Amino acid sequence: MKIYRLIDIAKVIRSKNSGPYELTFDIIFKSQEIFEKVTSKKLVTSEIIGELYKVDPRDVSIVEFFPASAIKATIPRPIPSGDVAETDVYGAQQHGPLLKLEIPMEG
C-alpha cells in the first residue's frame, strides 16, 4: 500500500461557489484507472471532507461522476458569498486543504 497526495493523482483540484451558501470542490483524476481505485475503495468520503473543512459530514454531498473521472464534493459555506466578512467571494481559493490529502492506494 502506497500513500499518494491527492495533488499527485488528480489533474484538477478546484473550488467554486455553488450558489451564495455552498462551496463545491471538483477533483478530476489523471486517469479512469485511478478514479476507479479511489471510488471503489471510497477513499474520498463525506467524513474526510467534513474533517478537512470542519463541517458536519451529514452536510457534505459527494457525487462520483464516471464519464469525467471526477468527484464533486459540496459543503455549506461558513460565510455566505458577498457577506462583509467574506474574503473569497467566488469560492475559488478554498481547495487548499485538498492538495495535501493523503490517499492510500495499491499500485
C-alpha positions as CSV (number, residue, x, y, z in Angstrom):
1,M,0.0,0.0,0.0
2,K,1.4,3.3,-1.0
3,I,0.3,6.8,0.1
4,Y,-0.3,9.4,-2.6
5,R,-1.1,13.0,-2.2
6,L,-4.3,13.9,-4.0
7,I,-2.4,16.6,-5.9
8,D,-0.2,13.8,-7.4
9,I,-3.1,11.7,-8.7
10,A,-5.5,14.4,-9.8
11,K,-5.1,16.6,-12.8
12,V,-7.6,19.2,-11.5
13,I,-8.5,20.2,-7.9
14,R,-10.6,23.3,-7.7
15,S,-13.2,25.1,-5.6
16,K,-16.0,27.4,-6.6
17,N,-19.3,28.7,-5.4
18,S,-22.4,26.6,-5.7
19,G,-24.7,29.5,-5.0
20,P,-24.1,32.0,-2.2
21,Y,-24.4,29.4,0.6
22,E,-22.4,26.5,-0.7
23,L,-18.9,25.6,-1.9
24,T,-18.2,22.9,-4.4
25,F,-14.9,21.1,-4.9
26,D,-14.1,19.3,-8.1
27,I,-11.4,16.5,-8.2
28,I,-10.7,15.3,-11.7
29,F,-8.3,12.3,-11.7
30,K,-5.4,11.8,-14.1
31,S,-6.9,8.5,-15.4
32,Q,-10.1,6.4,-15.3
33,E,-8.0,3.7,-13.6
34,I,-7.0,6.0,-10.7
35,F,-10.6,7.3,-10.4
36,E,-11.9,3.7,-10.2
37,K,-9.3,2.8,-7.5
38,V,-10.3,5.8,-5.4
39,T,-14.1,5.4,-5.8
40,S,-14.2,1.6,-5.4
41,K,-12.4,1.9,-2.0
42,K,-14.4,5.0,-1.0
43,L,-11.2,6.9,-0.4
44,V,-12.8,10.4,-0.6
45,T,-15.8,10.5,1.8
46,S,-18.1,12.9,3.5
47,E,-16.2,12.2,6.7
48,I,-12.9,13.1,5.2
49,I,-14.2,16.3,3.6
50,G,-16.0,17.2,6.8
51,E,-12.9,16.8,8.8
52,L,-10.8,18.9,6.4
53,Y,-13.3,21.7,6.3
54,K,-14.7,21.5,9.9
55,V,-18.2,20.6,8.6
56,D,-20.6,18.0,9.8
57,P,-20.2,15.0,7.4
58,R,-24.1,14.9,7.2
59,D,-23.8,18.4,5.4
60,V,-21.3,17.1,2.8
61,S,-22.6,15.9,-0.5
62,I,-20.3,13.6,-2.6
63,V,-21.0,12.8,-6.2
64,E,-18.9,10.4,-8.3
65,F,-19.1,11.3,-12.0
66,F,-17.7,8.4,-14.0
67,P,-17.7,10.0,-17.5
68,A,-15.3,12.7,-16.3
69,S,-13.3,10.5,-13.8
70,A,-14.3,13.1,-11.2
71,I,-15.6,13.5,-7.7
72,K,-17.6,16.5,-6.7
73,A,-18.0,17.4,-3.0
74,T,-20.3,20.2,-1.8
75,I,-20.3,21.8,1.6
76,P,-22.1,24.8,3.2
77,R,-20.1,28.0,3.1
78,P,-19.0,29.2,6.5
79,I,-19.9,32.7,5.5
80,P,-22.2,33.5,2.6
81,S,-20.7,34.8,-0.6
82,G,-20.8,38.6,-0.7
83,D,-21.0,38.9,3.1
84,V,-19.0,41.8,4.5
85,A,-16.7,39.3,6.4
86,E,-16.2,37.1,3.3
87,T,-12.6,37.1,1.9
88,D,-13.2,34.8,-1.2
89,V,-16.4,35.9,-2.9
90,Y,-16.1,33.4,-5.7
91,G,-15.0,30.5,-3.5
92,A,-12.1,29.9,-5.8
93,Q,-9.4,29.7,-3.1
94,Q,-10.9,27.1,-0.8
95,H,-9.4,23.9,-2.3
96,G,-6.1,24.3,-0.5
97,P,-6.7,21.6,2.2
98,L,-7.4,19.0,-0.5
99,L,-4.0,19.4,-2.1
100,K,-2.1,17.5,0.6
101,L,-4.9,15.0,1.3
102,E,-3.3,11.6,1.5
103,I,-4.8,8.7,-0.4
104,P,-3.7,5.1,0.5
105,M,-3.7,3.0,-2.7
106,E,-2.2,-0.1,-4.1
107,G,0.0,0.3,-7.1
